[in-house]
Amino acid sequence: MNKLNQQGLASSNEIAQIYEILSQTYPTFENTDDPWMTNGLSSTPFKSLVSVCLSTMTITKRVVNACVPLYQRVSNFEELLALDDDELRQIIKPVAHYNRKTVNLKLMARQIIELHNGNIPETREELMKLQGVGRKVTDIMLNFVFSKDTIAVDTHVLRVLNRLKIIATDSAEDAAVKINLITPTFYKKHAHEWLIQHGMKVCTARKPKCSECCVNQFCSQFDS
């Protein structure tokens, strides 16, 4: 069990140890056969942004089922904006909240074309002004597209961080601020990739595989 500091959270030394173990346990996305990678959902900046926007509240299989046919029809924001709303809605129907996402994608495409000459903005401030783009989408774009050292937090990452007592919050946005402050820069580039894989494969929501966990010695919930 981890030694907690006065706030009941893991120490900076333990945080570094956790990242080191995770880095030795999980590959980076580019070295996996994850469906997201094999189907080219992030092969261009345009696809990366649209794919991530469609992925919210949706499992990977459904994202793939929406994105593959969508990218057979469009390859840039101009084509996306020109696509008939009903056709777009039908194509992305596999994802959650497809009606709202249809509206958001069209508004976002218009913003990028009219305000940024068709190019995705590269700053946090400008990204978060785009329709349908929140903190998680912004962090993913900054990290994976613009090579910034930042960590995106989704439900899987949030669960792992809380269970390991690295942070203590139910808010993904709050967790993103905190984890980016306390994570050593050396690990920031791939931290999201390791944490999300651990959350999806081992530290699952309903039946975590605690006995198989590579960092269970740091987990306050693990009973050895």
N, C-alpha and C positions, 0 to 999 in steps of 0.2 A: 504494500500500500504506500502511496506517496506521502511525503512529509509536506503538510500544508503550511502556508505562511499565515500571518495573523488574520488575513482576510479569508482564510479557508481555501486558498487557491494554490496551484502548483508554483514552485519557485522558477525563476528564470533558468536555472541550471537544469531542472527537470524538464522544462519545456524544450530546451535544446536537445536533451537526451531523447525525448519522445520523437522529435522530428528526425533525428539521426536514425533511430530504429525504423521509423516508417519509410524513410528514404532507402533503406536497405531491403525493405520488404516489398515495396510496390514500385512498378516501373512508371515512367512518365507516359502520358497519353500517346505520344508519338511512337512509343515502342509497344503498343498494345493493339489488339484486333477489335477494340471497342467499336460497336456499330456506328457510333458518332463519327469515328475516324474513317472507317472503311467505306462509309457512304458519302464521304466528302462534305459533311454538314458544316465544316469550318474551313473549307479549302480556299475560300476567298473572304476578304473582310465583309463583303455584302452578305454572303451566306452565313458567316459567323454571327453577325448581328441579328439577322432574321431568325436563324435557328435558335439562338438563345432566347429571343423574345417569345418564340413559340413554345419553348421548353418549360416555361413556368407552370407549375402544378401539373406536369405531364411526364409520364415515364418515357424513357428513351425510345422504346419500340414505337410508340404513337408519334413521337417527334419525327422519327425516320419515315413513318408512313405518310406523314404530311409533307415533309421537306423534299423527299426524292421526286415526287411528281411536280411539286412547285418549282423546283430548279430545272425541270425539263421545259418549263414554260417561261421562266424569267431568270435573268442573270445580273440585273442591276436595278437600281431604284426607279429609273425611268420606266422600265418594263413592268415593274411591280405596280407603280401608280397607274399605268395604263390598263392593267388587267381588270376585267369586269369584276365588280364587287361580288356578285353572286358566284362567279366562277372561283374567285379566291376563297370565298367562304366554303364552298364545296370541297376544294382541294385540301384546306387545312382543317376539315371537320374532325379528323382523328384527335386533335389536341383539345385540351380543356379550354372552355371559354372562347371557342372559335369565333363567335359573333363579335365579341369585344375585340379580339385580336385582329380581326379583319379591319375594323375601324382604326385601331391603333397603328397597324402596319401602313395603311394608306396615309394617315396623318404624318407618321414618322418619315415616310418616303418623301412626302411633299416638303417637310421641314428640311430634310437633307439636300434636296434639289434646290430649293429656293434660298436657303440660308447658308449652305455650305458647298454650293456648286457641285452637288452630287457626291461629295466626299464625306465620309464619316468623320466627325470631329474627334480630336485626339486628347481632349482634356476632360477631366471629371465633370467640371462645371457645365460644359457644353453637351456632353453625353447625357447628363441627367435632365437636361431641358427637352430631350426628345420624347415624343409621345410613347408611353408604354415602357420606357427605360428607367429602371430603378437602380438601387445600389448594387445588387447582385449582377445584373446585366452589365453595368458600368465596370465593375471590377473584373469581370471575365474579359471584356473587350480590352481594357487597359493591360491586362496580363498577357492574354494569348495573342492578341492582334498587335498591340503597340509595345509589347515587351517591357512593361512597367512591373516593378516588384510590388505586387499587391495581391491580397488573398480574397477571393469571393466566398461568401458564406451562404449555403443553401441549407435545407432541413437536415441533410446527412452530416454536413460539416458542423452545424450547430449542435447536433446531438453528441457527436464525438467530443467536441470542445467542452461541453458541459459535463459529460461523464468523466472526462479526464481532469476536471476541475481546473482547466486552463482559463476558462472564463465562467461567469455565472450570470446568465441572462436568457430570457426567452425570446428576445428580439434579435432577429438576424442582422438588422442594420446596426444595432448596438454592438453585437458580437463582432461585426466586420470592422468597426472602428477600433475596438479593443484588441482584437487579434493582430491587426496590422501595426499597432503600437508596440506590442510585446514580442512579436516574432523576430528573431534575429534575421537580418537582411539576407544572410547566406542561404536561408531556407525559403524565403518568400516566393521565389520564382515558381517552385513546384509544390508548395505547401497544400494548395487547394487540391491538386491531383492526388496526393497521398491521402489526405484526410477524407475526401469523398469516396475513394476506393475502399478505405477502411470502413467507412460508415455503411456502404452498400454491401460489402462482402462479409464483414465480421461483426461490427458494432451496429447491428440492425435494430430497428425500432422495437419490434415485438419479441424476437427471440435472439438476443445477442449471443454470439458464440464465444463466451468469455474464456473458456478453457483453451481456445485456439488463438486468442488475442495476443499479438506480439508486444503490446504495451500494457497488459493487464496489471503489471506490478505498479503502475502509476495510477490505476483506477480505484477510486474510493468505493466503488460498488462491487468490486471483485472480491469474492470470499474464497481465499485459497485454502 
